[in-house]
Amino acid sequence: MAETPLNGDIEQQGELRLSSPDFEDGQRMPDFVGYVNDNDNPELHIEGVPADAESLVLIMDDPEAKPAAGHVWNHWLVWNIDPDIGTIPRCWAAEAVEGYNDFVEQGYGGPSPPDEAHGYRFKLFALDSTLETPPETRKNRLGSTITLNAEVLAATQIVGEYHSDQGTAF
């Protein structure tokens, strides 16, 4: 797998902050976010976006899926988010570009752990430009596009936990 800014845990960079009224960082997410439940994205609040940011990128992935899936499972890829958005509401009809997740569906695909609890990373990046990348783009290509065509001005992440007893598609 190519090393890009989107892979792995994100070290805090800048004043960018991501939070949710639906769960605390590292805590259990509500049932409604689950793939086999309502499959609704949680509400997310964004603060500290650099003044010179042109767009935001949001990734949700599950690194703990690797033993079962063979790779980090990607649940949500969104780019060219308006840096002035402030809040991404529950059931967001994205006013940005949504890529394909590993369910091979465009948009949000909620947690569906095959075993026990998994930690789902919500990673947010502030970029100095928008990305000319089609919706068919997957995470590695999006990360390569950022590496070649944009500068990451700030980055942050939060983690929400979801348990297999909350619902699984496997």
Helices and strands as residue ranges (DSSP letters): E 17-19, G 31-33, E 44-47, E 55-62, G 63-65, H 66-69, E 73-81, E 87-88, E 97-98, E 117-127, H 139-149, E 152-163, G 164-166
